[in-house]
Every structure is written in C-alpha cells, then in structure tokens.
Amino acid sequence: MKEYGKVRSTKQPEQKVIDDYSVWVAANITPVTEAGTDEQPGFTGYEYDLTQYTKDEYIKMIDDRNASLEDQMTQAQEAMCEIYEMMA
C-alpha cells in the first residue's frame, strides 16, 4: 500500500480505479475553489486522499472486512434469538 496523501485534480476522481496491477482508492473527495492572486492563478477542482494498493493487498483488505461483517451479523442474530426467547 502506498499513501499519496492529499492530492488535487481539476477532474472529479472516481472513488475506485482498477488497472492491470493496482487498485487506486480516492477518499474524502471535496470540491475546492481558491481565488487567484497576482502571482498565481486560482484553482477550481477537487482535493482527496489517494491510496494505491496492489491487487493482492486490496483483496485481503476486502476479505478482512467481509469476515468482520460476518462476525457482526452472527452476533446480531444471536442477540435477536435471545430477545425472541425472552419474549416467548
């Protein structure tokens, strides 16, 4: 994983771009408008956090998230069963 930090673009980025080797993730996308000065022109575009993952890193990250969600669902189902048993 390589984090590029805050980057800017005049074109609105896609949240996720997949190429032959990497998955690029843009997060915290916000529109930016800055007025120009005498020395520099203004900027109108987008600012966002950019992270590059290898495909293997991205697959592992998604797999870990899915496992966590499965655990949370199991816990919620068990809690609901206990509530139903108490009501019966």
PDB file with one MODEL, atoms N, CA, C and O in Angstrom:
MODEL        1
ATOM      1  N   MET A   1       0.856  -1.171   0.000  1.00  0.00           N
ATOM      2  CA  MET A   1       0.000   0.000   0.000  1.00  0.00           C
ATOM      3  C   MET A   1       0.899   1.228   0.000  1.00  0.00           C
ATOM      4  O   MET A   1       1.889   1.309   0.727  1.00  0.00           O
ATOM      5  N   LYS A   2       0.519   2.171  -0.835  1.00  0.00           N
ATOM      6  CA  LYS A   2       1.254   3.431  -0.877  1.00  0.00           C
ATOM      7  C   LYS A   2       0.246   4.564  -0.761  1.00  0.00           C
ATOM      8  O   LYS A   2      -0.660   4.700  -1.583  1.00  0.00           O
ATOM      9  N   GLU A   3       0.425   5.378   0.285  1.00  0.00           N
ATOM     10  CA  GLU A   3      -0.475   6.514   0.507  1.00  0.00           C
ATOM     11  C   GLU A   3       0.161   7.773  -0.073  1.00  0.00           C
ATOM     12  O   GLU A   3       1.301   8.110   0.249  1.00  0.00           O
ATOM     13  N   TYR A   4      -0.575   8.449  -0.917  1.00  0.00           N
ATOM     14  CA  TYR A   4      -0.085   9.675  -1.536  1.00  0.00           C
ATOM     15  C   TYR A   4      -0.542  10.924  -0.786  1.00  0.00           C
ATOM     16  O   TYR A   4      -0.134  12.035  -1.126  1.00  0.00           O
ATOM     17  N   GLY A   5      -1.380  10.752   0.224  1.00  0.00           N
ATOM     18  CA  GLY A   5      -1.861  11.900   0.991  1.00  0.00           C
ATOM     19  C   GLY A   5      -2.850  12.715   0.184  1.00  0.00           C
ATOM     20  O   GLY A   5      -3.514  12.193  -0.711  1.00  0.00           O
ATOM     21  N   LYS A   6      -2.945  13.995   0.503  1.00  0.00           N
ATOM     22  CA  LYS A   6      -3.873  14.893  -0.202  1.00  0.00           C
ATOM     23  C   LYS A   6      -3.318  15.202  -1.588  1.00  0.00           C
ATOM     24  O   LYS A   6      -2.177  15.640  -1.734  1.00  0.00           O
ATOM     25  N   VAL A   7      -4.143  14.968  -2.593  1.00  0.00           N
ATOM     26  CA  VAL A   7      -3.791  15.329  -3.965  1.00  0.00           C
ATOM     27  C   VAL A   7      -4.922  16.171  -4.535  1.00  0.00           C
ATOM     28  O   VAL A   7      -6.030  16.194  -3.999  1.00  0.00           O
ATOM     29  N   ARG A   8      -4.627  16.857  -5.621  1.00  0.00           N
ATOM     30  CA  ARG A   8      -5.619  17.716  -6.261  1.00  0.00           C
ATOM     31  C   ARG A   8      -5.738  17.365  -7.728  1.00  0.00           C
ATOM     32  O   ARG A   8      -4.793  16.895  -8.362  1.00  0.00           O
ATOM     33  N   SER A   9      -6.929  17.607  -8.246  1.00  0.00           N
ATOM     34  CA  SER A   9      -7.185  17.351  -9.653  1.00  0.00           C
ATOM     35  C   SER A   9      -8.263  18.305 -10.125  1.00  0.00           C
ATOM     36  O   SER A   9      -9.155  18.674  -9.361  1.00  0.00           O
ATOM     37  N   THR A  10      -8.179  18.702 -11.383  1.00  0.00           N
ATOM     38  CA  THR A  10      -9.241  19.537 -11.933  1.00  0.00           C
ATOM     39  C   THR A  10     -10.424  18.686 -12.378  1.00  0.00           C
ATOM     40  O   THR A  10     -11.515  19.207 -12.608  1.00  0.00           O
ATOM     41  N   LYS A  11     -10.212  17.384 -12.498  1.00  0.00           N
ATOM     42  CA  LYS A  11     -11.268  16.444 -12.881  1.00  0.00           C
ATOM     43  C   LYS A  11     -11.717  15.677 -11.642  1.00  0.00           C
ATOM     44  O   LYS A  11     -10.885  15.269 -10.831  1.00  0.00           O
ATOM     45  N   GLN A  12     -13.027  15.476 -11.490  1.00  0.00           N
ATOM     46  CA  GLN A  12     -13.519  14.735 -10.335  1.00  0.00           C
ATOM     47  C   GLN A  12     -13.046  13.281 -10.436  1.00  0.00           C
ATOM     48  O   GLN A  12     -13.279  12.619 -11.447  1.00  0.00           O
ATOM     49  N   PRO A  13     -12.380  12.787  -9.383  1.00  0.00           N
ATOM     50  CA  PRO A  13     -11.856  11.420  -9.441  1.00  0.00           C
ATOM     51  C   PRO A  13     -12.941  10.380  -9.212  1.00  0.00           C
ATOM     52  O   PRO A  13     -13.951  10.644  -8.559  1.00  0.00           O
ATOM     53  N   GLU A  14     -12.715   9.202  -9.758  1.00  0.00           N
ATOM     54  CA  GLU A  14     -13.561   8.064  -9.433  1.00  0.00           C
ATOM     55  C   GLU A  14     -13.124   7.557  -8.069  1.00  0.00           C
ATOM     56  O   GLU A  14     -11.952   7.680  -7.713  1.00  0.00           O
ATOM     57  N   GLN A  15     -14.048   6.988  -7.296  1.00  0.00           N
ATOM     58  CA  GLN A  15     -13.685   6.518  -5.963  1.00  0.00           C
ATOM     59  C   GLN A  15     -12.744   5.331  -6.019  1.00  0.00           C
ATOM     60  O   GLN A  15     -11.917   5.149  -5.126  1.00  0.00           O
ATOM     61  N   LYS A  16     -12.865   4.513  -7.074  1.00  0.00           N
ATOM     62  CA  LYS A  16     -12.011   3.339  -7.194  1.00  0.00           C
ATOM     63  C   LYS A  16     -11.667   3.130  -8.661  1.00  0.00           C
ATOM     64  O   LYS A  16     -12.551   3.124  -9.517  1.00  0.00           O
ATOM     65  N   VAL A  17     -10.372   2.958  -8.950  1.00  0.00           N
ATOM     66  CA  VAL A  17      -9.918   2.680 -10.306  1.00  0.00           C
ATOM     67  C   VAL A  17      -9.032   1.444 -10.242  1.00  0.00           C
ATOM     68  O   VAL A  17      -8.116   1.364  -9.423  1.00  0.00           O
ATOM     69  N   ILE A  18      -9.315   0.482 -11.114  1.00  0.00           N
ATOM     70  CA  ILE A  18      -8.540  -0.761 -11.148  1.00  0.00           C
ATOM     71  C   ILE A  18      -7.794  -0.811 -12.469  1.00  0.00           C
ATOM     72  O   ILE A  18      -8.395  -0.732 -13.541  1.00  0.00           O
ATOM     73  N   ASP A  19      -6.452  -0.947 -12.377  1.00  0.00           N
ATOM     74  CA  ASP A  19      -5.659  -1.124 -13.588  1.00  0.00           C
ATOM     75  C   ASP A  19      -5.067  -2.537 -13.577  1.00  0.00           C
ATOM     76  O   ASP A  19      -5.500  -3.381 -12.792  1.00  0.00           O
ATOM     77  N   ASP A  20      -4.091  -2.796 -14.430  1.00  0.00           N
ATOM     78  CA  ASP A  20      -3.537  -4.149 -14.548  1.00  0.00           C
ATOM     79  C   ASP A  20      -2.868  -4.639 -13.271  1.00  0.00           C
ATOM     80  O   ASP A  20      -2.854  -5.843 -13.011  1.00  0.00           O
ATOM     81  N   TYR A  21      -2.307  -3.724 -12.462  1.00  0.00           N
ATOM     82  CA  TYR A  21      -1.511  -4.132 -11.309  1.00  0.00           C
ATOM     83  C   TYR A  21      -2.006  -3.603  -9.966  1.00  0.00           C
ATOM     84  O   TYR A  21      -1.647  -4.137  -8.917  1.00  0.00           O
ATOM     85  N   SER A  22      -2.822  -2.562  -9.996  1.00  0.00           N
ATOM     86  CA  SER A  22      -3.154  -1.859  -8.761  1.00  0.00           C
ATOM     87  C   SER A  22      -4.636  -1.538  -8.667  1.00  0.00           C
ATOM     88  O   SER A  22      -5.379  -1.598  -9.646  1.00  0.00           O
ATOM     89  N   VAL A  23      -5.036  -1.194  -7.442  1.00  0.00           N
ATOM     90  CA  VAL A  23      -6.344  -0.611  -7.181  1.00  0.00           C
ATOM     91  C   VAL A  23      -6.073   0.753  -6.546  1.00  0.00           C
ATOM     92  O   VAL A  23      -5.410   0.843  -5.512  1.00  0.00           O
ATOM     93  N   TRP A  24      -6.584   1.800  -7.166  1.00  0.00           N
ATOM     94  CA  TRP A  24      -6.412   3.161  -6.686  1.00  0.00           C
ATOM     95  C   TRP A  24      -7.698   3.590  -6.010  1.00  0.00           C
ATOM     96  O   TRP A  24      -8.771   3.511  -6.609  1.00  0.00           O
ATOM     97  N   VAL A  25      -7.603   4.048  -4.760  1.00  0.00           N
ATOM     98  CA  VAL A  25      -8.790   4.434  -3.996  1.00  0.00           C
ATOM     99  C   VAL A  25      -8.681   5.918  -3.628  1.00  0.00           C
ATOM    100  O   VAL A  25      -7.722   6.355  -2.991  1.00  0.00           O
ATOM    101  N   ALA A  26      -9.693   6.670  -4.050  1.00  0.00           N
ATOM    102  CA  ALA A  26      -9.784   8.087  -3.703  1.00  0.00           C
ATOM    103  C   ALA A  26     -10.838   8.228  -2.609  1.00  0.00           C
ATOM    104  O   ALA A  26     -11.971   7.775  -2.773  1.00  0.00           O
ATOM    105  N   ALA A  27     -10.470   8.850  -1.501  1.00  0.00           N
ATOM    106  CA  ALA A  27     -11.385   9.013  -0.362  1.00  0.00           C
ATOM    107  C   ALA A  27     -11.423  10.481   0.047  1.00  0.00           C
ATOM    108  O   ALA A  27     -10.532  11.260  -0.293  1.00  0.00           O
ATOM    109  N   ASN A  28     -12.460  10.840   0.774  1.00  0.00           N
ATOM    110  CA  ASN A  28     -12.620  12.217   1.276  1.00  0.00           C
ATOM    111  C   ASN A  28     -12.555  13.234   0.135  1.00  0.00           C
ATOM    112  O   ASN A  28     -11.854  14.242   0.229  1.00  0.00           O
ATOM    113  N   ILE A  29     -13.287  12.960  -0.932  1.00  0.00           N
ATOM    114  CA  ILE A  29     -13.285  13.838  -2.106  1.00  0.00           C
ATOM    115  C   ILE A  29     -14.098  15.092  -1.790  1.00  0.00           C
ATOM    116  O   ILE A  29     -15.276  15.014  -1.443  1.00  0.00           O
ATOM    117  N   THR A  30     -13.445  16.249  -1.917  1.00  0.00           N
ATOM    118  CA  THR A  30     -14.143  17.507  -1.666  1.00  0.00           C
ATOM    119  C   THR A  30     -13.850  18.500  -2.786  1.00  0.00           C
ATOM    120  O   THR A  30     -12.716  18.586  -3.259  1.00  0.00           O
ATOM    121  N   PRO A  31     -14.868  19.252  -3.213  1.00  0.00           N
ATOM    122  CA  PRO A  31     -14.631  20.300  -4.205  1.00  0.00           C
ATOM    123  C   PRO A  31     -13.828  21.440  -3.574  1.00  0.00           C
ATOM    124  O   PRO A  31     -14.014  21.778  -2.405  1.00  0.00           O
ATOM    125  N   VAL A  32     -12.942  22.019  -4.367  1.00  0.00           N
ATOM    126  CA  VAL A  32     -12.092  23.108  -3.885  1.00  0.00           C
ATOM    127  C   VAL A  32     -12.153  24.257  -4.889  1.00  0.00           C
ATOM    128  O   VAL A  32     -12.034  24.052  -6.097  1.00  0.00           O
ATOM    129  N   THR A  33     -12.339  25.460  -4.370  1.00  0.00           N
ATOM    130  CA  THR A  33     -12.280  26.657  -5.203  1.00  0.00           C
ATOM    131  C   THR A  33     -11.440  27.683  -4.465  1.00  0.00           C
ATOM    132  O   THR A  33     -11.775  28.104  -3.358  1.00  0.00           O
ATOM    133  N   GLU A  34     -10.350  28.076  -5.093  1.00  0.00           N
ATOM    134  CA  GLU A  34      -9.469  29.090  -4.500  1.00  0.00           C
ATOM    135  C   GLU A  34      -9.323  30.243  -5.478  1.00  0.00           C
ATOM    136  O   GLU A  34      -9.105  30.046  -6.674  1.00  0.00           O
ATOM    137  N   ALA A  35      -9.447  31.428  -4.951  1.00  0.00           N
ATOM    138  CA  ALA A  35      -9.281  32.614  -5.782  1.00  0.00           C
ATOM    139  C   ALA A  35      -7.815  32.788  -6.154  1.00  0.00           C
ATOM    140  O   ALA A  35      -6.920  32.410  -5.397  1.00  0.00           O
ATOM    141  N   GLY A  36      -7.587  33.352  -7.301  1.00  0.00           N
ATOM    142  CA  GLY A  36      -6.223  33.605  -7.746  1.00  0.00           C
ATOM    143  C   GLY A  36      -5.636  34.853  -7.115  1.00  0.00           C
ATOM    144  O   GLY A  36      -6.349  35.672  -6.535  1.00  0.00           O
ATOM    145  N   THR A  37      -4.328  34.983  -7.238  1.00  0.00           N
ATOM    146  CA  THR A  37      -3.616  36.176  -6.769  1.00  0.00           C
ATOM    147  C   THR A  37      -2.896  36.785  -7.961  1.00  0.00           C
ATOM    148  O   THR A  37      -2.989  36.279  -9.079  1.00  0.00           O
ATOM    149  N   ASP A  38      -2.184  37.865  -7.718  1.00  0.00           N
ATOM    150  CA  ASP A  38      -1.415  38.478  -8.803  1.00  0.00           C
ATOM    151  C   ASP A  38      -0.318  37.544  -9.307  1.00  0.00           C
ATOM    152  O   ASP A  38       0.000  37.536 -10.497  1.00  0.00           O
ATOM    153  N   GLU A  39       0.259  36.756  -8.397  1.00  0.00           N
ATOM    154  CA  GLU A  39       1.364  35.869  -8.778  1.00  0.00           C
ATOM    155  C   GLU A  39       0.901  34.522  -9.317  1.00  0.00           C
ATOM    156  O   GLU A  39       1.555  33.940 -10.183  1.00  0.00           O
ATOM    157  N   GLN A  40      -0.232  34.022  -8.804  1.00  0.00           N
ATOM    158  CA  GLN A  40      -0.658  32.673  -9.190  1.00  0.00           C
ATOM    159  C   GLN A  40      -2.140  32.666  -9.565  1.00  0.00           C
ATOM    160  O   GLN A  40      -2.941  33.414  -9.005  1.00  0.00           O
ATOM    161  N   PRO A  41      -2.486  31.804 -10.524  1.00  0.00           N
ATOM    162  CA  PRO A  41      -3.896  31.693 -10.876  1.00  0.00           C
ATOM    163  C   PRO A  41      -4.664  30.937  -9.793  1.00  0.00           C
ATOM    164  O   PRO A  41      -4.066  30.255  -8.962  1.00  0.00           O
ATOM    165  N   GLY A  42      -5.953  31.059  -9.807  1.00  0.00           N
ATOM    166  CA  GLY A  42      -6.785  30.341  -8.840  1.00  0.00           C
ATOM    167  C   GLY A  42      -6.874  28.866  -9.192  1.00  0.00           C
ATOM    168  O   GLY A  42      -6.329  28.417 -10.201  1.00  0.00           O
ATOM    169  N   PHE A  43      -7.568  28.126  -8.348  1.00  0.00           N
ATOM    170  CA  PHE A  43      -7.736  26.688  -8.581  1.00  0.00           C
ATOM    171  C   PHE A  43      -9.191  26.320  -8.352  1.00  0.00           C
ATOM    172  O   PHE A  43      -9.787  26.682  -7.337  1.00  0.00           O
ATOM    173  N   THR A  44      -9.746  25.603  -9.299  1.00  0.00           N
ATOM    174  CA  THR A  44     -11.082  25.044  -9.161  1.00  0.00           C
ATOM    175  C   THR A  44     -10.974  23.571  -9.518  1.00  0.00           C
ATOM    176  O   THR A  44     -10.627  23.215 -10.645  1.00  0.00           O
ATOM    177  N   GLY A  45     -11.273  22.729  -8.552  1.00  0.00           N
ATOM    178  CA  GLY A  45     -11.165  21.294  -8.793  1.00  0.00           C
ATOM    179  C   GLY A  45     -11.546  20.502  -7.559  1.00  0.00           C
ATOM    180  O   GLY A  45     -12.494  20.838  -6.850  1.00  0.00           O
ATOM    181  N   TYR A  46     -10.786  19.442  -7.317  1.00  0.00           N
ATOM    182  CA  TYR A  46     -11.085  18.521  -6.223  1.00  0.00           C
ATOM    183  C   TYR A  46      -9.822  18.191  -5.450  1.00  0.00           C
ATOM    184  O   TYR A  46      -8.722  18.149  -6.001  1.00  0.00           O
ATOM    185  N   GLU A  47     -10.011  17.960  -4.158  1.00  0.00           N
ATOM    186  CA  GLU A  47      -8.918  17.526  -3.290  1.00  0.00           C
ATOM    187  C   GLU A  47      -9.366  16.228  -2.634  1.00  0.00           C
ATOM    188  O   GLU A  47     -10.517  16.101  -2.217  1.00  0.00           O
ATOM    189  N   TYR A  48      -8.450  15.261  -2.543  1.00  0.00           N
ATOM    190  CA  TYR A  48      -8.805  13.960  -1.993  1.00  0.00           C
ATOM    191  C   TYR A  48      -7.567  13.211  -1.528  1.00  0.00           C
ATOM    192  O   TYR A  48      -6.440  13.542  -1.897  1.00  0.00           O
ATOM    193  N   ASP A  49      -7.805  12.186  -0.704  1.00  0.00           N
ATOM    194  CA  ASP A  49      -6.737  11.294  -0.246  1.00  0.00           C
ATOM    195  C   ASP A  49      -6.638  10.152  -1.241  1.00  0.00           C
ATOM    196  O   ASP A  49      -7.640   9.509  -1.555  1.00  0.00           O
ATOM    197  N   LEU A  50      -5.432   9.896  -1.741  1.00  0.00           N
ATOM    198  CA  LEU A  50      -5.234   8.855  -2.743  1.00  0.00           C
ATOM    199  C   LEU A  50      -4.364   7.747  -2.177  1.00  0.00           C
ATOM    200  O   LEU A  50      -3.289   8.004  -1.634  1.00  0.00           O
ATOM    201  N   THR A  51      -4.841   6.497  -2.309  1.00  0.00           N
ATOM    202  CA  THR A  51      -4.106   5.332  -1.841  1.00  0.00           C
ATOM    203  C   THR A  51      -4.034   4.311  -2.969  1.00  0.00           C
ATOM    204  O   THR A  51      -5.026   4.034  -3.644  1.00  0.00           O
ATOM    205  N   GLN A  52      -2.842   3.760  -3.158  1.00  0.00           N
ATOM    206  CA  GLN A  52      -2.632   2.719  -4.166  1.00  0.00           C
ATOM    207  C   GLN A  52      -2.390   1.390  -3.461  1.00  0.00           C
ATOM    208  O   GLN A  52      -1.516   1.292  -2.599  1.00  0.00           O
ATOM    209  N   TYR A  53      -3.163   0.368  -3.825  1.00  0.00           N
ATOM    210  CA  TYR A  53      -2.998  -0.982  -3.289  1.00  0.00           C
ATOM    211  C   TYR A  53      -2.589  -1.910  -4.424  1.00  0.00           C
ATOM    212  O   TYR A  53      -3.000  -1.718  -5.569  1.00  0.00           O
ATOM    213  N   THR A  54      -1.777  -2.917  -4.106  1.00  0.00           N
ATOM    214  CA  THR A  54      -1.623  -3.985  -5.078  1.00  0.00           C
ATOM    215  C   THR A  54      -2.939  -4.739  -5.072  1.00  0.00           C
ATOM    216  O   THR A  54      -3.717  -4.633  -4.124  1.00  0.00           O
ATOM    217  N   LYS A  55      -3.186  -5.495  -6.118  1.00  0.00           N
ATOM    218  CA  LYS A  55      -4.453  -6.230  -6.167  1.00  0.00           C
ATOM    219  C   LYS A  55      -4.545  -7.221  -5.009  1.00  0.00           C
ATOM    220  O   LYS A  55      -5.621  -7.401  -4.437  1.00  0.00           O
ATOM    221  N   ASP A  56      -3.431  -7.864  -4.656  1.00  0.00           N
ATOM    222  CA  ASP A  56      -3.435  -8.816  -3.539  1.00  0.00           C
ATOM    223  C   ASP A  56      -3.758  -8.126  -2.218  1.00  0.00           C
ATOM    224  O   ASP A  56      -4.529  -8.652  -1.416  1.00  0.00           O
ATOM    225  N   GLU A  57      -3.168  -6.940  -1.983  1.00  0.00           N
ATOM    226  CA  GLU A  57      -3.459  -6.187  -0.756  1.00  0.00           C
ATOM    227  C   GLU A  57      -4.940  -5.820  -0.691  1.00  0.00           C
ATOM    228  O   GLU A  57      -5.567  -5.922   0.364  1.00  0.00           O
ATOM    229  N   TYR A  58      -5.491  -5.392  -1.825  1.00  0.00           N
ATOM    230  CA  TYR A  58      -6.886  -4.972  -1.848  1.00  0.00           C
ATOM    231  C   TYR A  58      -7.819  -6.154  -1.593  1.00  0.00           C
ATOM    232  O   TYR A  58      -8.794  -6.032  -0.852  1.00  0.00           O
ATOM    233  N   ILE A  59      -7.519  -7.289  -2.206  1.00  0.00           N
ATOM    234  CA  ILE A  59      -8.339  -8.487  -1.988  1.00  0.00           C
ATOM    235  C   ILE A  59      -8.314  -8.880  -0.524  1.00  0.00           C
ATOM    236  O   ILE A  59      -9.355  -9.215   0.042  1.00  0.00           O
ATOM    237  N   LYS A  60      -7.129  -8.846   0.105  1.00  0.00           N
ATOM    238  CA  LYS A  60      -7.028  -9.194   1.523  1.00  0.00           C
ATOM    239  C   LYS A  60      -7.815  -8.215   2.384  1.00  0.00           C
ATOM    240  O   LYS A  60      -8.500  -8.625   3.321  1.00  0.00           O
ATOM    241  N   MET A  61      -7.722  -6.921   2.073  1.00  0.00           N
ATOM    242  CA  MET A  61      -8.451  -5.916   2.844  1.00  0.00           C
ATOM    243  C   MET A  61      -9.965  -6.156   2.758  1.00  0.00           C
ATOM    244  O   MET A  61     -10.662  -6.091   3.771  1.00  0.00           O
ATOM    245  N   ILE A  62     -10.463  -6.429   1.572  1.00  0.00           N
ATOM    246  CA  ILE A  62     -11.892  -6.692   1.395  1.00  0.00           C
ATOM    247  C   ILE A  62     -12.293  -7.976   2.106  1.00  0.00           C
ATOM    248  O   ILE A  62     -13.360  -8.039   2.717  1.00  0.00           O
ATOM    249  N   ASP A  63     -11.442  -9.007   2.032  1.00  0.00           N
ATOM    250  CA  ASP A  63     -11.719 -10.271   2.715  1.00  0.00           C
ATOM    251  C   ASP A  63     -11.789 -10.062   4.229  1.00  0.00           C
ATOM    252  O   ASP A  63     -12.668 -10.615   4.889  1.00  0.00           O
ATOM    253  N   ASP A  64     -10.873  -9.273   4.778  1.00  0.00           N
ATOM    254  CA  ASP A  64     -10.885  -8.979   6.220  1.00  0.00           C
ATOM    255  C   ASP A  64     -12.162  -8.233   6.618  1.00  0.00           C
ATOM    256  O   ASP A  64     -12.758  -8.529   7.654  1.00  0.00           O
ATOM    257  N   ARG A  65     -12.577  -7.275   5.802  1.00  0.00           N
ATOM    258  CA  ARG A  65     -13.812  -6.532   6.087  1.00  0.00           C
ATOM    259  C   ARG A  65     -15.021  -7.466   6.062  1.00  0.00           C
ATOM    260  O   ARG A  65     -15.902  -7.381   6.917  1.00  0.00           O
ATOM    261  N   ASN A  66     -15.051  -8.355   5.072  1.00  0.00           N
ATOM    262  CA  ASN A  66     -16.179  -9.293   4.981  1.00  0.00           C
ATOM    263  C   ASN A  66     -16.230 -10.216   6.188  1.00  0.00           C
ATOM    264  O   ASN A  66     -17.310 -10.504   6.702  1.00  0.00           O
ATOM    265  N   ALA A  67     -15.069 -10.683   6.646  1.00  0.00           N
ATOM    266  CA  ALA A  67     -15.036 -11.553   7.820  1.00  0.00           C
ATOM    267  C   ALA A  67     -15.563 -10.810   9.046  1.00  0.00           C
ATOM    268  O   ALA A  67     -16.305 -11.376   9.849  1.00  0.00           O
ATOM    269  N   SER A  68     -15.181  -9.550   9.186  1.00  0.00           N
ATOM    270  CA  SER A  68     -15.653  -8.747  10.305  1.00  0.00           C
ATOM    271  C   SER A  68     -17.174  -8.561  10.243  1.00  0.00           C
ATOM    272  O   SER A  68     -17.861  -8.664  11.259  1.00  0.00           O
ATOM    273  N   LEU A  69     -17.686  -8.288   9.050  1.00  0.00           N
ATOM    274  CA  LEU A  69     -19.136  -8.125   8.894  1.00  0.00           C
ATOM    275  C   LEU A  69     -19.877  -9.425   9.192  1.00  0.00           C
ATOM    276  O   LEU A  69     -20.960  -9.399   9.776  1.00  0.00           O
ATOM    277  N   GLU A  70     -19.306 -10.555   8.798  1.00  0.00           N
ATOM    278  CA  GLU A  70     -19.931 -11.844   9.097  1.00  0.00           C
ATOM    279  C   GLU A  70     -20.006 -12.061  10.608  1.00  0.00           C
ATOM    280  O   GLU A  70     -21.020 -12.533  11.121  1.00  0.00           O
ATOM    281  N   ASP A  71     -18.936 -11.716  11.314  1.00  0.00           N
ATOM    282  CA  ASP A  71     -18.935 -11.834  12.778  1.00  0.00           C
ATOM    283  C   ASP A  71     -20.003 -10.945  13.406  1.00  0.00           C
ATOM    284  O   ASP A  71     -20.717 -11.373  14.313  1.00  0.00           O
ATOM    285  N   GLN A  72     -20.112  -9.717  12.927  1.00  0.00           N
ATOM    286  CA  GLN A  72     -21.105  -8.793  13.458  1.00  0.00           C
ATOM    287  C   GLN A  72     -22.520  -9.291  13.195  1.00  0.00           C
ATOM    288  O   GLN A  72     -23.394  -9.170  14.053  1.00  0.00           O
ATOM    289  N   MET A  73     -22.746  -9.851  12.007  1.00  0.00           N
ATOM    290  CA  MET A  73     -24.071 -10.392  11.688  1.00  0.00           C
ATOM    291  C   MET A  73     -24.409 -11.571  12.598  1.00  0.00           C
ATOM    292  O   MET A  73     -25.541 -11.691  13.066  1.00  0.00           O
ATOM    293  N   THR A  74     -23.437 -12.432  12.846  1.00  0.00           N
ATOM    294  CA  THR A  74     -23.668 -13.577  13.733  1.00  0.00           C
ATOM    295  C   THR A  74     -24.023 -13.099  15.137  1.00  0.00           C
ATOM    296  O   THR A  74     -24.950 -13.621  15.756  1.00  0.00           O
ATOM    297  N   GLN A  75     -23.292 -12.114  15.638  1.00  0.00           N
ATOM    298  CA  GLN A  75     -23.577 -11.572  16.963  1.00  0.00           C
ATOM    299  C   GLN A  75     -24.975 -10.957  17.021  1.00  0.00           C
ATOM    300  O   GLN A  75     -25.691 -11.130  18.008  1.00  0.00           O
ATOM    301  N   ALA A  76     -25.361 -10.245  15.976  1.00  0.00           N
ATOM    302  CA  ALA A  76     -26.691  -9.625  15.940  1.00  0.00           C
ATOM    303  C   ALA A  76     -27.782 -10.697  15.906  1.00  0.00           C
ATOM    304  O   ALA A  76     -28.803 -10.573  16.582  1.00  0.00           O
ATOM    305  N   GLN A  77     -27.560 -11.746  15.118  1.00  0.00           N
ATOM    306  CA  GLN A  77     -28.551 -12.826  15.044  1.00  0.00           C
ATOM    307  C   GLN A  77     -28.695 -13.536  16.389  1.00  0.00           C
ATOM    308  O   GLN A  77     -29.806 -13.863  16.807  1.00  0.00           O
ATOM    309  N   GLU A  78     -27.578 -13.771  17.059  1.00  0.00           N
ATOM    310  CA  GLU A  78     -27.625 -14.410  18.377  1.00  0.00           C
ATOM    311  C   GLU A  78     -28.374 -13.534  19.380  1.00  0.00           C
ATOM    312  O   GLU A  78     -29.156 -14.036  20.188  1.00  0.00           O
ATOM    313  N   ALA A  79     -28.132 -12.229  19.326  1.00  0.00           N
ATOM    314  CA  ALA A  79     -28.827 -11.306  20.241  1.00  0.00           C
ATOM    315  C   ALA A  79     -30.323 -11.301  19.953  1.00  0.00           C
ATOM    316  O   ALA A  79     -31.134 -11.262  20.879  1.00  0.00           O
ATOM    317  N   MET A  80     -30.691 -11.342  18.681  1.00  0.00           N
ATOM    318  CA  MET A  80     -32.113 -11.367  18.331  1.00  0.00           C
ATOM    319  C   MET A  80     -32.765 -12.662  18.802  1.00  0.00           C
ATOM    320  O   MET A  80     -33.906 -12.643  19.263  1.00  0.00           O
ATOM    321  N   CYS A  81     -32.068 -13.774  18.696  1.00  0.00           N
ATOM    322  CA  CYS A  81     -32.611 -15.051  19.183  1.00  0.00           C
ATOM    323  C   CYS A  81     -32.853 -14.991  20.690  1.00  0.00           C
ATOM    324  O   CYS A  81     -33.868 -15.484  21.181  1.00  0.00           O
ATOM    325  N   GLU A  82     -31.918 -14.386  21.419  1.00  0.00           N
ATOM    326  CA  GLU A  82     -32.085 -14.263  22.873  1.00  0.00           C
ATOM    327  C   GLU A  82     -33.297 -13.408  23.211  1.00  0.00           C
ATOM    328  O   GLU A  82     -34.037 -13.713  24.147  1.00  0.00           O
ATOM    329  N   ILE A  83     -33.499 -12.344  22.455  1.00  0.00           N
ATOM    330  CA  ILE A  83     -34.653 -11.465  22.704  1.00  0.00           C
ATOM    331  C   ILE A  83     -35.948 -12.221  22.435  1.00  0.00           C
ATOM    332  O   ILE A  83     -36.892 -12.144  23.222  1.00  0.00           O
ATOM    333  N   TYR A  84     -35.993 -12.952  21.321  1.00  0.00           N
ATOM    334  CA  TYR A  84     -37.204 -13.723  20.994  1.00  0.00           C
ATOM    335  C   TYR A  84     -37.482 -14.782  22.054  1.00  0.00           C
ATOM    336  O   TYR A  84     -38.637 -15.010  22.415  1.00  0.00           O
ATOM    337  N   GLU A  85     -36.431 -15.432  22.555  1.00  0.00           N
ATOM    338  CA  GLU A  85     -36.608 -16.448  23.596  1.00  0.00           C
ATOM    339  C   GLU A  85     -37.155 -15.832  24.877  1.00  0.00           C
ATOM    340  O   GLU A  85     -37.978 -16.442  25.560  1.00  0.00           O
ATOM    341  N   MET A  86     -36.699 -14.624  25.205  1.00  0.00           N
ATOM    342  CA  MET A  86     -37.178 -13.944  26.402  1.00  0.00           C
ATOM    343  C   MET A  86     -38.647 -13.548  26.254  1.00  0.00           C
ATOM    344  O   MET A  86     -39.379 -13.497  27.243  1.00  0.00           O
ATOM    345  N   MET A  87     -39.076 -13.271  25.029  1.00  0.00           N
ATOM    346  CA  MET A  87     -40.451 -12.840  24.793  1.00  0.00           C
ATOM    347  C   MET A  87     -41.425 -14.032  24.816  1.00  0.00           C
ATOM    348  O   MET A  87     -42.615 -13.868  25.082  1.00  0.00           O
ATOM    349  N   ALA A  88     -40.911 -15.204  24.538  1.00  0.00           N
ATOM    350  CA  ALA A  88     -41.801 -16.379  24.438  1.00  0.00           C
ATOM    351  C   ALA A  88     -42.177 -16.925  25.782  1.00  0.00           C
ATOM    352  O   ALA A  88     -42.917 -17.906  25.865  1.00  0.00           O
TER     353      ALA A  88
ENDMDL
END
